[in-house]
Amino acid sequence: MGFVTSLSVILPLLQAVAAGGPGGTMQAGGRYAGSNACKDCHAEASAQFAATAMGRAMLEHPKSDKEKLGCEGCHGPGADHVASGGENKVGMVNYGRKAASSIAEQNASCLQCHEGAARTMWDGSAHEARDVACTDCHTVMKDVSERNSLRAASTLATCGSCHLQRRSQQLRFSHMPQAEGKLECSSCHNPHGSPNDKLLTAASTNDLCYQCHTEKRGPFTWEHPPVLENCSNCHDAHGSNHEKMLVISKARLCQQCHVDSRHPSRPYTTNDLKQWGSRQCANCHTTIHGSNHPSGFAFTR
């Protein structure tokens, strides 16, 4: 009889603890207050977040238990924070370079939902190893870009905030059509990690270039060795002040490998100067990437 009486007293207490008591719902990691409690102090931030694509997904159409938590899905349980009047932040995650939470804690919070697809190889990647935070590139509290929740209006502007040299190269005479909106940095690089050099999305530079420049792939009967080795032997994909994004001007580019043999490769006559002023070596060697013509061993056909 005494045992039954004890259970009748203890059971309600256990149920109250499981429910989190008056402070909110108890779940793994602490007590949750609910997103409505956050609005009392963070009204402006809550309104901005609710207007974003991520905010609408989490607050209006949650698809998982984590999304149903709303603000606390990213920041952690906040009942104790609310009860203390905003003082107690133990167990919560704050974001940004000046936040008390470490970069690893911030990124781990994001990766709870965003760990698949392009972010599969984030651990050990170049950006992860350099302590780059998700919030260095993305912002979810307000809409800045049209997609991907970027911190700047475009991928180029976002990546360019760190990669200043590459961004400036886009302003050169010959460049990839990123400013025109036909390409993005992520068209060639996966910033979240890649098994390839330079975070490339393809196994090699050539494989990547061939995705757009298929006519250069071959196979050719007569193959140009530097082309087979690496497209970047001759081209700077980020931009150049020379035509076709060449690393240096013709014919100096060709002279890096070809010495003055068999015929002059430096201007001696007026006619030579005219050739140097137009396409130089390519005046005659027109199929410089490779030739399938029986007489094309010198890439003239």
TIMAR-643821 format. One record per residue (C-alpha): z, y, x; chain; residue number from 1; residue in one letter. Coordinates in steps of 0.1 Angstrom, whole numbers. Layout:
// TIMAR-643821
[[Z,Y,X],"A",NUM,"a"]
...
***
This chain:
// TIMAR-643821
[[0,0,0],"A",1,"m"]
[[9,23,28],"A",2,"g"]
[[-24,15,46],"A",3,"f"]
[[-44,25,15],"A",4,"v"]
[[-24,57,12],"A",5,"t"]
[[-31,66,48],"A",6,"s"]
[[-68,60,42],"A",7,"l"]
[[-68,83,12],"A",8,"s"]
[[-54,111,34],"A",9,"v"]
[[-75,105,65],"A",10,"i"]
[[-109,99,49],"A",11,"l"]
[[-112,135,35],"A",12,"p"]
[[-103,148,69],"A",13,"l"]
[[-130,127,86],"A",14,"l"]
[[-155,138,60],"A",15,"q"]
[[-146,175,66],"A",16,"a"]
[[-150,171,103],"A",17,"v"]
[[-184,153,99],"A",18,"a"]
[[-196,182,77],"A",19,"a"]
[[-184,207,103],"A",20,"g"]
[[-156,222,82],"A",21,"g"]
[[-160,257,69],"A",22,"p"]
[[-181,268,99],"A",23,"g"]
[[-213,249,91],"A",24,"g"]
[[-230,215,94],"A",25,"t"]
[[-219,193,123],"A",26,"m"]
[[-247,177,143],"A",27,"q"]
[[-251,165,178],"A",28,"a"]
[[-241,193,202],"A",29,"g"]
[[-220,214,178],"A",30,"g"]
[[-218,231,144],"A",31,"r"]
[[-248,248,129],"A",32,"y"]
[[-245,279,109],"A",33,"a"]
[[-280,281,95],"A",34,"g"]
[[-308,307,99],"A",35,"s"]
[[-295,329,72],"A",36,"n"]
[[-263,335,92],"A",37,"a"]
[[-285,348,121],"A",38,"c"]
[[-301,374,100],"A",39,"k"]
[[-268,393,95],"A",40,"d"]
[[-268,405,131],"A",41,"c"]
[[-304,398,142],"A",42,"h"]
[[-323,412,111],"A",43,"a"]
[[-351,428,131],"A",44,"e"]
[[-357,398,153],"A",45,"a"]
[[-355,374,124],"A",46,"s"]
[[-381,395,104],"A",47,"a"]
[[-405,395,134],"A",48,"q"]
[[-401,358,140],"A",49,"f"]
[[-407,350,103],"A",50,"a"]
[[-440,368,104],"A",51,"a"]
[[-453,347,134],"A",52,"t"]
[[-472,314,131],"A",53,"a"]
[[-444,295,146],"A",54,"m"]
[[-419,313,123],"A",55,"g"]
[[-438,304,92],"A",56,"r"]
[[-441,268,103],"A",57,"a"]
[[-404,264,111],"A",58,"m"]
[[-389,284,82],"A",59,"l"]
[[-414,277,54],"A",60,"e"]
[[-430,243,62],"A",61,"h"]
[[-407,224,86],"A",62,"p"]
[[-421,191,96],"A",63,"k"]
[[-391,177,116],"A",64,"s"]
[[-354,178,117],"A",65,"d"]
[[-356,202,147],"A",66,"k"]
[[-378,226,128],"A",67,"e"]
[[-355,225,98],"A",68,"k"]
[[-328,241,119],"A",69,"l"]
[[-348,273,122],"A",70,"g"]
[[-333,297,148],"A",71,"c"]
[[-309,271,160],"A",72,"e"]
[[-337,246,166],"A",73,"g"]
[[-344,266,198],"A",74,"c"]
[[-311,284,205],"A",75,"h"]
[[-287,256,197],"A",76,"g"]
[[-257,254,173],"A",77,"p"]
[[-245,289,165],"A",78,"g"]
[[-215,284,141],"A",79,"a"]
[[-190,292,169],"A",80,"d"]
[[-211,321,180],"A",81,"h"]
[[-210,335,144],"A",82,"v"]
[[-173,329,140],"A",83,"a"]
[[-165,348,172],"A",84,"s"]
[[-185,378,161],"A",85,"g"]
[[-212,372,186],"A",86,"g"]
[[-190,367,216],"A",87,"e"]
[[-189,329,220],"A",88,"n"]
[[-223,317,233],"A",89,"k"]
[[-212,283,247],"A",90,"v"]
[[-238,256,239],"A",91,"g"]
[[-265,281,230],"A",92,"m"]
[[-297,288,249],"A",93,"v"]
[[-310,323,256],"A",94,"n"]
[[-344,331,269],"A",95,"y"]
[[-358,354,296],"A",96,"g"]
[[-354,361,333],"A",97,"r"]
[[-321,379,327],"A",98,"k"]
[[-306,353,303],"A",99,"a"]
[[-275,334,312],"A",100,"a"]
[[-293,301,305],"A",101,"s"]
[[-311,286,335],"A",102,"s"]
[[-349,283,335],"A",103,"i"]
[[-345,245,334],"A",104,"a"]
[[-324,248,302],"A",105,"e"]
[[-348,272,286],"A",106,"q"]
[[-378,250,294],"A",107,"n"]
[[-360,218,282],"A",108,"a"]
[[-355,235,248],"A",109,"s"]
[[-392,242,244],"A",110,"c"]
[[-402,208,256],"A",111,"l"]
[[-382,192,228],"A",112,"q"]
[[-412,198,206],"A",113,"c"]
[[-440,207,231],"A",114,"h"]
[[-438,178,255],"A",115,"e"]
[[-470,160,247],"A",116,"g"]
[[-508,167,250],"A",117,"a"]
[[-515,193,277],"A",118,"a"]
[[-479,195,288],"A",119,"r"]
[[-475,158,296],"A",120,"t"]
[[-476,165,334],"A",121,"m"]
[[-453,196,334],"A",122,"w"]
[[-425,179,354],"A",123,"d"]
[[-434,183,390],"A",124,"g"]
[[-464,206,384],"A",125,"s"]
[[-470,237,406],"A",126,"a"]
[[-456,261,380],"A",127,"h"]
[[-426,239,372],"A",128,"e"]
[[-418,236,409],"A",129,"a"]
[[-419,274,413],"A",130,"r"]
[[-394,278,385],"A",131,"d"]
[[-418,293,360],"A",132,"v"]
[[-403,296,326],"A",133,"a"]
[[-422,290,293],"A",134,"c"]
[[-412,326,283],"A",135,"t"]
[[-430,340,314],"A",136,"d"]
[[-462,332,297],"A",137,"c"]
[[-454,328,260],"A",138,"h"]
[[-434,348,234],"A",139,"t"]
[[-426,333,200],"A",140,"v"]
[[-405,362,185],"A",141,"m"]
[[-435,384,177],"A",142,"k"]
[[-473,381,176],"A",143,"d"]
[[-490,395,207],"A",144,"v"]
[[-520,373,211],"A",145,"s"]
[[-543,358,185],"A",146,"e"]
[[-533,322,195],"A",147,"r"]
[[-511,302,218],"A",148,"n"]
[[-482,328,214],"A",149,"s"]
[[-491,344,248],"A",150,"l"]
[[-471,373,262],"A",151,"r"]
[[-503,393,266],"A",152,"a"]
[[-533,398,244],"A",153,"a"]
[[-555,373,263],"A",154,"s"]
[[-553,343,287],"A",155,"t"]
[[-567,364,315],"A",156,"l"]
[[-541,392,310],"A",157,"a"]
[[-513,366,309],"A",158,"t"]
[[-524,346,340],"A",159,"c"]
[[-533,379,357],"A",160,"g"]
[[-498,392,355],"A",161,"s"]
[[-490,368,385],"A",162,"c"]
[[-525,360,398],"A",163,"h"]
[[-535,396,405],"A",164,"l"]
[[-562,388,430],"A",165,"q"]
[[-580,365,406],"A",166,"r"]
[[-577,390,379],"A",167,"r"]
[[-592,417,401],"A",168,"s"]
[[-621,394,410],"A",169,"q"]
[[-631,394,374],"A",170,"q"]
[[-640,431,378],"A",171,"l"]
[[-666,424,405],"A",172,"r"]
[[-703,426,401],"A",173,"f"]
[[-708,389,395],"A",174,"s"]
[[-681,371,376],"A",175,"h"]
[[-673,344,350],"A",176,"m"]
[[-677,356,314],"A",177,"p"]
[[-639,358,307],"A",178,"q"]
[[-638,394,298],"A",179,"a"]
[[-666,387,274],"A",180,"e"]
[[-646,360,257],"A",181,"g"]
[[-668,331,266],"A",182,"k"]
[[-644,314,290],"A",183,"l"]
[[-606,314,297],"A",184,"e"]
[[-585,305,327],"A",185,"c"]
[[-575,274,308],"A",186,"s"]
[[-612,264,305],"A",187,"s"]
[[-609,253,341],"A",188,"c"]
[[-572,251,348],"A",189,"h"]
[[-543,234,330],"A",190,"n"]
[[-513,257,337],"A",191,"p"]
[[-489,230,323],"A",192,"h"]
[[-498,205,350],"A",193,"g"]
[[-526,184,363],"A",194,"s"]
[[-531,155,388],"A",195,"p"]
[[-560,174,403],"A",196,"n"]
[[-561,201,430],"A",197,"d"]
[[-555,237,418],"A",198,"k"]
[[-545,224,384],"A",199,"l"]
[[-581,217,375],"A",200,"l"]
[[-589,200,343],"A",201,"t"]
[[-615,178,360],"A",202,"a"]
[[-611,154,389],"A",203,"a"]
[[-630,177,413],"A",204,"s"]
[[-645,212,416],"A",205,"t"]
[[-680,197,412],"A",206,"n"]
[[-671,177,381],"A",207,"d"]
[[-657,208,365],"A",208,"l"]
[[-687,230,373],"A",209,"c"]
[[-711,202,361],"A",210,"y"]
[[-695,205,326],"A",211,"q"]
[[-715,237,321],"A",212,"c"]
[[-741,235,349],"A",213,"h"]
[[-754,201,341],"A",214,"t"]
[[-789,208,357],"A",215,"e"]
[[-772,209,391],"A",216,"k"]
[[-756,175,388],"A",217,"r"]
[[-786,154,398],"A",218,"g"]
[[-791,128,410],"A",219,"p"]
[[-818,141,433],"A",220,"f"]
[[-842,124,457],"A",221,"t"]
[[-834,152,482],"A",222,"w"]
[[-798,162,481],"A",223,"e"]
[[-783,193,498],"A",224,"h"]
[[-751,181,516],"A",225,"p"]
[[-729,212,509],"A",226,"p"]
[[-738,210,472],"A",227,"v"]
[[-726,174,471],"A",228,"l"]
[[-694,183,489],"A",229,"e"]
[[-681,213,469],"A",230,"n"]
[[-697,240,448],"A",231,"c"]
[[-672,264,463],"A",232,"s"]
[[-688,261,497],"A",233,"n"]
[[-713,286,484],"A",234,"c"]
[[-698,301,453],"A",235,"h"]
[[-666,319,444],"A",236,"d"]
[[-659,309,408],"A",237,"a"]
[[-634,338,403],"A",238,"h"]
[[-659,365,410],"A",239,"g"]
[[-680,380,438],"A",240,"s"]
[[-698,412,448],"A",241,"n"]
[[-729,391,457],"A",242,"h"]
[[-754,376,433],"A",243,"e"]
[[-746,343,416],"A",244,"k"]
[[-710,346,428],"A",245,"m"]
[[-720,337,463],"A",246,"l"]
[[-692,338,489],"A",247,"v"]
[[-713,360,512],"A",248,"i"]
[[-748,374,509],"A",249,"s"]
[[-780,355,516],"A",250,"k"]
[[-793,348,541],"A",251,"a"]
[[-760,349,560],"A",252,"r"]
[[-747,322,537],"A",253,"l"]
[[-775,298,548],"A",254,"c"]
[[-770,308,585],"A",255,"q"]
[[-735,294,584],"A",256,"q"]
[[-751,260,587],"A",257,"c"]
[[-787,266,597],"A",258,"h"]
[[-793,279,632],"A",259,"v"]
[[-825,298,643],"A",260,"d"]
[[-847,267,648],"A",261,"s"]
[[-883,259,638],"A",262,"r"]
[[-888,293,622],"A",263,"h"]
[[-869,327,625],"A",264,"p"]
[[-841,332,601],"A",265,"s"]
[[-835,369,612],"A",266,"r"]
[[-857,399,602],"A",267,"p"]
[[-882,408,629],"A",268,"y"]
[[-911,423,610],"A",269,"t"]
[[-916,445,580],"A",270,"t"]
[[-925,414,560],"A",271,"n"]
[[-893,397,570],"A",272,"d"]
[[-873,427,560],"A",273,"l"]
[[-890,426,525],"A",274,"k"]
[[-880,390,522],"A",275,"q"]
[[-844,398,532],"A",276,"w"]
[[-843,424,505],"A",277,"g"]
[[-852,400,477],"A",278,"s"]
[[-843,363,476],"A",279,"r"]
[[-844,357,514],"A",280,"q"]
[[-843,319,521],"A",281,"c"]
[[-846,311,484],"A",282,"a"]
[[-881,328,484],"A",283,"n"]
[[-894,295,498],"A",284,"c"]
[[-865,270,493],"A",285,"h"]
[[-863,275,456],"A",286,"t"]
[[-846,242,446],"A",287,"t"]
[[-817,247,469],"A",288,"i"]
[[-794,225,448],"A",289,"h"]
[[-817,195,452],"A",290,"g"]
[[-852,183,446],"A",291,"s"]
[[-869,153,431],"A",292,"n"]
[[-904,162,443],"A",293,"h"]
[[-919,138,469],"A",294,"p"]
[[-925,167,492],"A",295,"s"]
[[-893,185,485],"A",296,"g"]
[[-873,174,516],"A",297,"f"]
[[-870,211,525],"A",298,"a"]
[[-861,220,489],"A",299,"f"]
[[-893,239,485],"A",300,"t"]
[[-904,220,454],"A",301,"r"]
***
